[in-house]
């Protein structure tokens, strides 16, 4: 069970939100432990003042380092020194589902909420806090962003939701958006539920959901298809490579072969091309212009080969295009690490 401690100037605001709905029930059931701490309790003065004017001038007030430091240290005295500290800040790295998954695996986490014009930066440096942003915008305090992060982490804890499907099939979990959802009635304002969802054929339903997930991502967030995972592989399933050679689409190896025939390759490029060509000859027995390569862990060698071809083309200033696509078309033949496909008409 994860324990999340929130350091804030408004603990009651946080408690009010966290006590409701799924997270509130999960806390009562003991699936998660979330505690809110008032930074003012560590002010050290009779007025509980925790802010002051910024050095260098400017509008607004800045939260002082010492009360924050003392509050965080009091929490660490309970949970241990080896605990991650997150500072919710518009200057932080954008929060992603991948980051949420990473944080959800922790046993303990402290979230610091700033307010006013921010906090004395020396305290985050001293604490070694990570800065996380929920978007490129500014709100009046870190409480709402902290609650968003807490909710995202909490719902991935065992027992909070009915099963892992409740979150693993949602938008962003695997880098894509979720497929469209429908409920009763079957027809609403002339719009009918897709027949496949009424068929009872689970295999076809799952296939439809997968295809619609890709299509929805392509239409609403195409940037996700070219975004890259931590291991360097693209989120999109297929890579469509073409070279613009005299107005005709071409494959990378054929484009490099054309350079070789024109005796434009260096000795090192020739050796590389021979190696690659041998590899592709073995891997692509059904070579044709409409090859699509399936990008997954087993296809890294194939991808590396194409990237090496790209380097050669780039060195010779040959224009080429790489498209990460959502659907490759009709499958002609499937191998362990790639697909030969024919685009759908």
C-alpha positions as CSV (number, residue, x, y, z in Angstrom):
1,X,0.0,0.0,0.0
2,X,1.3,3.4,-0.9
3,X,1.4,6.3,1.5
4,X,1.1,9.8,0.0
5,X,1.8,12.8,2.2
6,X,0.7,16.3,0.9
7,X,2.4,19.4,2.4
8,X,0.1,22.3,1.8
9,X,-1.2,25.6,3.2
10,X,-4.8,24.3,2.7
11,X,-5.0,20.7,4.1
12,X,-8.8,20.9,4.6
13,X,-9.3,21.7,1.0
14,X,-7.3,18.6,0.0
15,X,-9.0,16.4,2.6
16,X,-12.4,17.5,1.3
17,X,-11.7,16.4,-2.2
18,X,-9.9,13.2,-1.2
19,X,-12.7,12.1,1.1
20,X,-15.2,11.8,-1.8
21,X,-16.0,9.1,-4.4
22,X,-13.6,6.3,-5.3
23,X,-10.5,7.7,-3.5
24,X,-12.5,8.4,-0.3
25,X,-13.9,4.8,-0.3
26,X,-10.4,3.4,-1.0
27,X,-8.9,5.3,1.9
28,X,-11.6,4.0,4.3
29,X,-11.1,0.5,3.0
30,X,-7.3,0.8,3.7
31,X,-6.1,0.4,0.1
32,X,-4.3,3.7,0.2
33,X,-3.0,6.0,2.9
34,X,-3.1,9.7,2.1
35,X,-2.3,12.4,4.8
36,X,-2.4,16.2,4.5
37,X,0.0,18.4,6.5
38,X,-0.3,22.1,7.2
39,X,2.9,24.0,6.5
40,X,1.8,26.8,8.7
41,X,2.2,24.5,11.7
42,X,5.9,24.9,11.2
43,X,5.9,28.7,10.8
44,X,7.7,29.3,14.1
45,X,5.9,32.6,14.8
46,X,2.8,33.6,16.6
47,X,1.0,34.7,13.4
48,X,1.8,31.5,11.5
49,X,3.3,33.5,8.7
50,X,5.1,31.4,6.1
51,X,5.7,34.0,3.3
52,X,7.7,37.2,2.7
53,X,8.5,39.7,-0.1
54,X,10.7,38.5,-2.9
55,X,14.3,39.7,-3.1
56,X,14.8,41.8,-6.2
57,X,11.2,43.2,-6.0
58,X,8.1,42.1,-7.9
59,X,4.5,41.6,-7.0
60,X,3.2,39.0,-4.7
61,X,4.8,37.0,-1.9
62,X,7.1,34.0,-1.8
63,X,6.8,31.0,0.6
64,X,9.8,30.8,2.9
65,X,12.2,27.9,2.9
66,X,12.4,27.0,6.6
67,X,8.7,26.2,7.3
68,X,8.6,24.0,4.2
69,X,11.8,22.3,5.1
70,X,10.7,21.6,8.7
71,X,7.3,20.3,7.5
72,X,9.0,17.9,5.0
73,X,11.5,16.7,7.6
74,X,8.7,16.0,10.1
75,X,7.1,13.8,7.5
76,X,10.4,12.1,6.7
77,X,10.8,11.4,10.4
78,X,7.7,9.3,10.2
79,X,8.1,7.6,6.8
80,X,11.9,7.5,6.5
81,X,14.5,9.6,4.7
82,X,14.4,7.5,1.5
83,X,11.2,9.0,0.1
84,X,10.5,10.7,-3.2
85,X,9.5,14.4,-3.0
86,X,7.5,16.0,-5.8
87,X,7.0,19.8,-6.1
88,X,4.0,20.7,-8.2
89,X,5.3,23.5,-10.4
90,X,4.5,25.0,-13.9
91,X,8.2,24.8,-14.5
92,X,8.4,21.1,-14.0
93,X,8.4,18.2,-16.5
94,X,4.9,17.5,-17.9
95,X,3.0,14.8,-16.0
96,X,2.4,11.8,-18.2
97,X,0.7,8.4,-17.6
98,X,4.2,6.8,-17.9
99,X,5.3,9.0,-15.0
100,X,2.2,8.1,-13.0
101,X,2.9,4.4,-13.5
102,X,6.4,5.0,-12.2
103,X,5.3,6.8,-9.1
104,X,2.5,4.3,-8.5
105,X,5.1,1.6,-7.8
106,X,6.6,3.5,-4.9
107,X,5.7,2.8,-1.2
108,X,6.0,6.4,0.0
109,X,5.7,9.8,-1.7
110,X,5.6,13.4,-0.5
111,X,3.9,16.1,-2.6
112,X,4.7,19.7,-1.9
113,X,2.2,22.4,-2.9
114,X,3.4,25.9,-3.5
115,X,1.3,29.1,-3.3
116,X,1.4,32.8,-3.9
117,X,4.3,33.6,-6.3
118,X,6.0,30.3,-5.5
119,X,8.5,29.1,-3.0
120,X,12.1,29.9,-2.1
121,X,14.0,27.8,-4.7
122,X,16.7,26.9,-2.2
123,X,14.4,24.5,-0.3
124,X,13.6,22.3,-3.4
125,X,17.4,22.2,-4.1
126,X,18.1,21.2,-0.5
127,X,15.4,18.5,-0.5
128,X,16.3,17.2,-4.0
129,X,12.6,17.5,-5.0
130,X,11.4,16.6,-8.5
131,X,9.3,19.3,-10.2
132,X,6.2,18.2,-12.1
133,X,3.7,20.2,-14.1
134,X,0.2,19.3,-15.0
135,X,0.2,21.6,-18.0
136,X,1.5,24.8,-19.5
137,X,-0.6,27.1,-17.4
138,X,-0.6,28.6,-14.0
139,X,-3.1,28.2,-11.1
140,X,-3.3,30.0,-7.8
141,X,-1.7,27.1,-5.8
142,X,-0.3,23.6,-6.1
143,X,-3.2,22.0,-4.3
144,X,-5.3,21.2,-7.4
145,X,-2.3,19.8,-9.4
146,X,-1.3,17.8,-6.3
147,X,-4.8,16.3,-6.0
148,X,-4.7,15.4,-9.7
149,X,-1.4,13.6,-9.3
150,X,-2.6,11.9,-6.1
151,X,-5.8,10.7,-7.8
152,X,-3.9,9.4,-10.8
153,X,-1.5,7.4,-8.6
154,X,-4.2,6.2,-6.1
155,X,-6.5,4.7,-8.7
156,X,-3.7,2.4,-9.9
157,X,-3.3,0.8,-6.4
158,X,-4.5,-2.7,-5.9
159,X,-8.1,-2.8,-4.7
160,X,-9.0,0.9,-5.5
161,X,-10.6,-0.1,-8.9
162,X,-12.3,-3.4,-9.7
163,X,-9.4,-4.7,-11.8
164,X,-6.4,-3.6,-13.8
165,X,-8.6,-3.3,-17.0
166,X,-10.3,-0.4,-15.3
167,X,-7.2,1.7,-15.9
168,X,-4.9,-0.3,-18.3
169,X,-7.3,0.1,-21.2
170,X,-7.8,3.8,-20.8
171,X,-6.3,6.7,-22.7
172,X,-2.5,7.2,-22.4
173,X,-1.8,4.0,-20.4
174,X,-0.1,2.4,-23.4
175,X,0.6,5.7,-25.2
176,X,-2.7,5.9,-27.1
177,X,-6.2,7.3,-26.6
178,X,-9.0,5.1,-25.6
179,X,-11.6,3.8,-28.1
180,X,-15.1,5.4,-28.1
181,X,-17.5,4.2,-25.4
182,X,-21.3,3.7,-25.7
183,X,-24.2,2.8,-23.4
184,X,-28.0,2.5,-23.7
185,X,-30.1,3.4,-25.6
186,X,-28.9,1.7,-28.8
187,X,-30.0,4.7,-30.9
188,X,-29.8,8.2,-29.6
189,X,-30.7,11.2,-31.8
190,X,-30.3,9.1,-34.8
191,X,-26.8,7.9,-33.8
192,X,-26.6,4.1,-33.5
193,X,-24.1,2.0,-31.5
194,X,-21.7,0.2,-33.8
195,X,-23.1,-3.2,-34.6
196,X,-19.9,-5.0,-33.7
197,X,-20.4,-4.0,-30.0
198,X,-23.9,-5.7,-30.1
199,X,-22.6,-8.9,-31.8
200,X,-21.4,-10.7,-28.7
201,X,-18.2,-11.7,-30.6
202,X,-15.5,-10.8,-28.1
203,X,-12.7,-11.3,-30.6
204,X,-14.3,-8.9,-33.1
205,X,-15.1,-6.4,-30.3
206,X,-11.5,-6.4,-29.1
207,X,-10.2,-6.0,-32.7
208,X,-12.6,-3.0,-33.2
209,X,-11.5,-1.4,-29.9
210,X,-7.9,-1.7,-30.9
211,X,-8.5,-0.2,-34.4
212,X,-10.6,2.6,-33.0
213,X,-8.0,3.4,-30.4
214,X,-5.4,4.0,-33.1
215,X,-7.9,5.9,-35.2
216,X,-9.0,8.1,-32.3
217,X,-5.4,8.9,-31.5
218,X,-4.6,9.7,-35.1
219,X,-7.6,12.1,-35.3
220,X,-7.3,13.8,-31.9
221,X,-3.6,13.5,-30.9
222,X,-1.5,12.6,-33.9
223,X,1.5,13.8,-31.9
224,X,1.3,10.8,-29.7
225,X,2.0,8.5,-32.7
226,X,5.4,10.1,-33.2
227,X,6.2,10.6,-29.6
228,X,8.8,8.2,-28.3
229,X,8.8,5.8,-25.4
230,X,11.7,5.5,-22.9
231,X,13.2,2.7,-24.8
232,X,13.3,4.8,-28.0
233,X,10.6,2.9,-29.9
234,X,7.7,4.9,-31.4
235,X,4.1,4.5,-30.0
236,X,2.8,3.9,-33.5
237,X,2.6,0.3,-34.7
238,X,3.9,0.7,-38.2
239,X,6.7,2.6,-39.9
240,X,6.1,3.5,-43.5
241,X,9.4,4.5,-45.2
242,X,9.6,6.2,-48.6
243,X,12.2,8.1,-50.6
244,X,11.3,10.8,-53.1
245,X,13.4,9.7,-56.1
246,X,12.4,11.6,-59.3
247,X,8.8,11.9,-58.1
248,X,8.4,8.1,-57.4
249,X,8.1,6.6,-54.0
250,X,10.9,4.2,-53.2
251,X,12.3,2.0,-50.4
252,X,15.4,3.0,-48.5
253,X,17.6,0.2,-49.6
254,X,16.8,0.8,-53.3
255,X,17.6,4.4,-52.9
256,X,21.0,3.6,-51.4
257,X,21.5,1.0,-54.2
258,X,21.0,3.8,-56.7
259,X,23.7,5.8,-55.0
260,X,26.0,2.7,-55.1
261,X,25.5,2.3,-58.8
262,X,26.3,5.9,-59.3
263,X,29.6,5.2,-57.4
264,X,28.7,7.9,-54.8
265,X,29.1,5.8,-51.7
266,X,32.3,5.9,-49.5
267,X,34.1,2.7,-48.6
268,X,32.5,2.7,-45.2
269,X,29.0,3.2,-46.7
270,X,29.6,0.4,-49.2
271,X,30.5,-2.0,-46.4
272,X,27.5,-0.9,-44.4
273,X,25.2,-1.3,-47.4
274,X,26.5,-4.8,-48.2
275,X,25.8,-5.8,-44.6
276,X,22.3,-4.3,-44.6
277,X,21.4,-5.6,-48.0
278,X,22.3,-9.2,-47.0
279,X,20.2,-8.8,-43.8
280,X,17.2,-7.4,-45.8
281,X,17.6,-10.1,-48.4
282,X,17.2,-12.7,-45.7
283,X,14.4,-10.9,-43.9
284,X,12.4,-9.6,-46.8
285,X,11.8,-12.5,-49.2
286,X,8.6,-10.8,-50.5
287,X,10.2,-7.4,-51.1
288,X,7.9,-4.9,-52.6
289,X,7.2,-1.2,-52.5
290,X,4.5,-1.3,-49.9
291,X,6.4,-2.9,-47.0
292,X,5.5,-1.7,-43.6
293,X,7.7,-2.7,-40.6
294,X,6.1,-3.5,-37.3
295,X,8.0,-1.7,-34.6
296,X,8.2,-3.8,-31.4
297,X,11.0,-5.2,-29.3
298,X,11.7,-8.1,-31.7
299,X,12.1,-5.6,-34.6
300,X,14.9,-3.4,-33.2
301,X,17.5,-4.9,-35.5
302,X,15.3,-4.2,-38.5
303,X,14.7,-0.6,-37.3
304,X,18.4,-0.1,-36.7
305,X,19.1,-1.2,-40.3
306,X,16.7,1.3,-41.7
307,X,18.1,4.1,-39.5
308,X,21.6,3.3,-40.8
309,X,20.2,3.6,-44.4
310,X,18.7,6.9,-43.3
311,X,22.1,8.1,-42.2
312,X,23.6,7.3,-45.6
313,X,20.7,9.0,-47.4
314,X,21.1,12.0,-45.2
315,X,24.8,12.3,-45.9
316,X,24.1,12.4,-49.6
317,X,21.2,14.9,-49.1
318,X,18.5,12.5,-50.5
319,X,15.0,13.4,-49.3
320,X,13.1,10.7,-47.5
321,X,10.0,10.4,-45.4
322,X,9.2,8.3,-42.4
323,X,5.6,8.1,-41.3
324,X,4.4,6.4,-38.1
325,X,1.0,5.1,-39.0
326,X,-2.0,3.7,-37.2
327,X,-2.9,0.9,-39.6
328,X,-0.9,-0.9,-42.2
329,X,-3.7,-2.2,-44.4
330,X,-4.5,-5.8,-45.4
331,X,-1.8,-8.2,-44.2
332,X,-0.3,-10.3,-47.0
333,X,2.2,-12.2,-44.9
334,X,3.2,-11.9,-41.2
335,X,6.7,-12.7,-39.9
336,X,8.1,-12.7,-36.4
337,X,9.3,-9.2,-36.5
338,X,7.5,-7.4,-39.4
339,X,4.5,-7.5,-41.7
340,X,4.2,-7.4,-45.5
341,X,1.0,-5.5,-46.2
342,X,-1.1,-4.1,-49.0
343,X,-2.7,-0.7,-48.3
344,X,-6.5,-0.8,-48.2
345,X,-8.2,0.7,-51.2
